[in-house]
Amino acid sequence: MQRPPARPDRRPPPPFDASAARRLRAALGMGPDQVAHALRGSYGLPHATPALVAAWERGTVSPSHSELIALAGVLWCSPGELVGRPRTLREHRVARGLAPEEVARTVGHELHAYLRMEETGRWRGSERQSAALARLLSLSPADLVVVTGREGELAELLRGAVTTRRQAYVRPLSKIVPLDRRLLEEVLHRLHRTYQGRTATPVSRGGDPGAGGREFLDRIVEHFWTAVESRPG
């Protein structure tokens, strides 16, 4: 019986780790031609050629979602092992090998609403739903902030915290970042002290913070996560 032609996969490709694909293939003692043959014969991808496999491994072309799943099958690995560092909600879901229906059901969203959030990159979940999402996708606090689209809000609050009265920002920050309040207070204190040390003119006197201070504020989110991760214990 002839297999019906596959529908084109129009979903944007997930982030692909080309070096991992190359390493896993070599570990199995396979060549690009063998991988392509398996993709054609076992996974119904007639367009798979050794040249395409080589292009994936060079990073010049990324496999589609369905191609990545098939490639993982050929290389005896999980799709997550072939995915580069995910950033978006959809990329994190794909990296975990989960269907959108499963994520929607677990966090308590209608499927169409969840898919809309993946498409737009705007998370509409409650605090409880965000926590459920973080557990299901094993999101770090930093990943959760990015996935829920609140990195810009985080940066704005952090800039306010290090340039004015940091104590007033602990509560609003705790609503964005799932961290202990005492840890937040400690990190904000460190950032505030570092920023004050980099400013050429005290901000309390209305002066220009100088190049060092501006650079620090431009990268405030990066400095924040570094401070969180470097905290002893």
C-alpha positions in Angstrom: 0.0 0.0 0.0 1.4 3.3 -1.0 2.0 5.8 1.8 0.1 9.1 1.3 2.3 12.1 0.8 3.2 13.9 4.0 1.9 17.3 4.7 4.5 20.0 4.8 5.6 20.9 8.4 5.0 24.6 8.6 6.0 25.0 12.2 9.1 27.0 12.8 12.1 24.7 13.5 13.3 24.3 17.1 16.8 25.4 18.0 19.1 22.7 16.7 22.4 21.6 18.2 24.4 20.7 15.1 27.5 19.5 17.1 25.3 17.1 19.2 23.9 15.5 16.0 27.3 15.1 14.5 28.7 13.6 17.8 25.8 11.2 18.3 26.1 10.0 14.7 29.8 9.4 15.0 29.3 7.5 18.3 27.0 5.1 16.5 29.5 4.6 13.7 27.1 5.9 11.1 27.8 8.0 8.0 25.5 10.8 6.7 24.4 8.4 3.9 23.2 5.8 6.5 21.3 8.4 8.5 19.6 9.6 5.3 18.7 6.1 4.3 17.1 5.4 7.7 15.2 8.7 7.5 13.8 7.7 4.1 13.1 4.1 4.8 11.9 4.1 8.4 10.5 7.6 8.9 9.0 8.4 5.5 11.2 11.4 4.6 11.9 10.9 0.9 13.7 14.2 0.6 16.4 13.2 3.2 19.8 13.0 1.5 23.3 12.7 2.8 23.8 16.3 1.7 20.9 17.4 3.8 22.2 15.5 6.9 25.6 17.1 6.4 24.0 20.6 6.1 22.2 20.0 9.4 25.5 19.0 11.1 27.2 22.1 9.7 24.5 24.3 11.1 23.7 25.8 7.7 20.1 24.3 7.8 17.9 23.4 10.7 15.6 20.4 10.6 11.9 21.0 10.9 10.0 19.7 14.0 9.1 16.4 12.3 12.6 16.0 10.9 14.1 16.5 14.3 11.9 13.8 15.8 12.8 11.4 13.0 16.5 12.2 13.4 16.3 11.5 17.1 14.8 8.1 16.3 17.6 7.3 13.9 20.3 8.4 16.4 18.7 6.6 19.3 18.4 9.7 21.5 15.7 12.0 22.8 14.7 15.1 20.8 15.9 17.2 23.7 19.5 16.0 23.1 19.4 17.5 19.6 17.8 20.8 20.7 20.0 23.8 21.4 19.3 26.0 24.4 15.6 26.7 24.2 14.3 30.2 24.7 10.6 30.2 23.8 7.7 28.3 25.3 7.4 26.2 22.3 11.1 25.4 22.2 11.1 24.3 25.9 8.0 22.1 25.2 9.7 20.5 22.1 12.9 19.9 24.1 10.9 17.9 26.6 9.2 15.9 23.9 5.7 17.0 25.1 2.6 17.5 23.0 0.8 20.9 23.3 -2.3 19.0 24.6 -0.3 17.7 27.5 1.1 21.0 28.5 -2.3 22.7 28.2 -4.0 20.1 30.3 -1.3 20.1 33.0 -1.3 23.9 33.5 -5.1 24.2 33.1 -5.5 26.1 29.8 -7.8 25.3 26.9 -5.7 24.0 24.0 -6.5 26.8 21.6 -5.5 29.4 24.3 -2.3 27.6 25.0 -1.4 27.4 21.3 -2.1 31.1 21.0 0.4 31.8 23.8 3.0 29.7 22.0 2.4 31.6 18.7 2.5 35.1 20.2 5.1 34.5 22.9 2.8 36.1 25.5 2.1 34.0 28.5 -1.4 34.6 30.1 -1.2 32.1 33.0 -1.8 32.9 36.6 0.9 32.5 39.3 -0.3 29.0 40.0 -0.3 28.1 36.3 3.2 29.6 35.9 4.4 27.4 38.7 2.9 24.3 37.1 4.5 25.2 33.8 7.9 25.6 35.5 7.6 22.1 37.1 6.4 20.4 33.9 9.1 21.9 31.7 11.8 21.9 34.4 12.3 25.7 33.9 14.9 27.5 35.9 13.8 30.9 37.4 15.6 32.7 34.6 13.9 30.5 31.9 10.5 31.1 33.5 11.0 34.9 33.3 11.9 34.6 29.6 9.2 32.2 28.7 6.5 34.3 30.4 7.7 37.4 28.5 8.6 39.4 31.7 12.3 40.0 31.1 11.7 43.6 30.1 9.6 44.2 33.3 12.3 42.5 35.4 15.0 44.8 33.9 12.9 47.9 34.6 12.4 46.9 38.3 16.0 46.0 38.8 17.2 49.4 37.4 14.8 51.1 39.9 16.1 48.9 42.7 19.8 49.6 42.2 19.4 53.4 41.6 16.8 54.3 44.3 15.4 52.6 47.4 15.9 48.9 46.8 13.6 47.7 49.6 10.5 49.0 47.7 11.2 46.7 44.8 11.5 43.4 46.7 7.7 42.7 46.7 7.1 43.4 43.0 10.2 41.5 42.0 9.0 38.5 44.0 5.9 38.4 41.8 8.0 38.0 38.7 10.9 35.9 40.0 10.1 32.7 42.0 12.9 33.2 44.6 12.9 33.5 48.3 12.4 37.1 49.5 15.5 37.0 51.7 17.6 35.9 48.7 16.1 38.7 46.7 16.9 41.3 49.4 20.5 40.0 49.6 21.0 40.1 45.8 19.5 43.5 45.5 21.8 44.8 48.2 24.8 43.4 46.4 23.7 44.9 43.1 23.0 48.3 44.7 26.4 48.3 46.3 28.2 47.3 43.1 26.3 50.0 41.1 27.1 52.7 43.5 30.7 51.7 43.3 30.7 52.1 39.5 29.0 55.5 39.3 31.3 58.4 38.8 28.8 60.8 40.5 26.4 59.8 43.3 23.0 59.3 41.8 21.4 60.7 44.9 22.8 64.1 43.8 21.2 63.9 40.4 24.5 63.4 38.5 25.3 61.3 35.5 26.1 57.8 36.6 29.0 57.6 34.1 30.0 55.0 31.6 30.5 52.3 34.2 27.1 52.8 35.7 25.3 52.9 32.4 27.0 49.7 31.3 25.9 48.1 34.5 22.3 49.1 34.0 22.3 48.0 30.4 23.2 44.5 31.6 21.3 44.5 34.8 19.4 41.3 34.1 22.6 39.4 33.4 24.2 40.8 36.6 21.1 39.8 38.6 21.2 36.1 37.5 24.9 36.0 38.0 24.5 37.3 41.6 21.7 34.7 42.2 23.8 31.8 40.9 27.0 32.9 42.8 25.3 33.1 46.2 27.0 30.7 48.6 24.9 27.7 49.6 
